[in-house]
Amino acid sequence: MSPSHTIHYRDIDRYCDSLERVGNVNIILKANRINGYALWIENVGDIRKVVDDRGNQVWFRTVDQALEELINISYLSNQITVDKTNW
């Protein structure tokens, strides 16, 4: 799974609320035993790696932390995919 684009974490809410998306946006957490869970989003095959303001991958230490951060964003899917390929 490689991203088509990147998106800044601060822009997720705006992207999810825009006409650019179709349906709900899916959350993908790529698990890594050392770093935690990398945040990616997907909408109709458009996979976006979520980065911070410095262009670094956004990581969460736990799935709970990711849920707490993302809970109030509209149009995110209720289902989360955890990719354990690199666990």
N, C-alpha and C positions, 0 to 999 in steps of 0.2 A: 504494500500500500504506500504509494508515494504521492505527495501533495501536488495538486495542479497549481495552487497558489498559496500564499501565506496571508494571514489576516492578523492584525494587532488585536490583542486581548480587549483593549478599550473600545474596539469597533464591533465586537460581536453583537451587542444589543442592537446597534443601528442596522447591521447586516440582517439579523433575524427579523427586524421590523420593516425591511425594505421590500420593494417589488422585485428585487433581484432574485429572491429565493422562491422556491415552489414547494408548498407544503411545509411541514415542520423540519427543522434542522436537526440532524442527528449528531450526538456527542460520541466521540471515539476517544477512549483513554488507552494509550499504548503503555502497557506495564513494563517496567524495567526494575530489576531487583535492587539496583544501586540508587537510581535517581527518583524512583516513584512512578508517577503516571503522567505521561505527556498528553497534552490536550490537542485534539484535532477536531474539526467539525466537517460534516458532509451534507450536501444537499443535491440530490438527483445526480450523483456521480461527480460532483464538484467537491473534491477533497481539499481542505485548507488546513495547513499547519498553523497553529496559533502561537504567535510570538509576542514578546514584551516590547517595550519601546526601544530597546537596544537591538532588537532582531533575534533575541535568544528564545529558544523553545520555552513555552510555559509548562511548568511542572507542578504537580500536586503531590504531597507526601502520601496522602491516602485518598481512597474513593470518597470517603465522608467529606474531606476537605473540598474536593471538586464539587460535590453536590451542594454544599453550603454556599460556595461561590456562585454557582450557576442557577440556583433555584428560582431566582426572580427574573430571569431573562425570558421574555415572551417568545413563543413559537419554537422553543426547543422541544424535541421529542421527549416523551416520558420514558423512553427506553435508552439505556446507555450501553454501548458496546465496549467491552474490555478486551483488547487484543493482547494476549499473553505470549505472543511469539518470542519476545526477547526476555521473558521472565526467566 
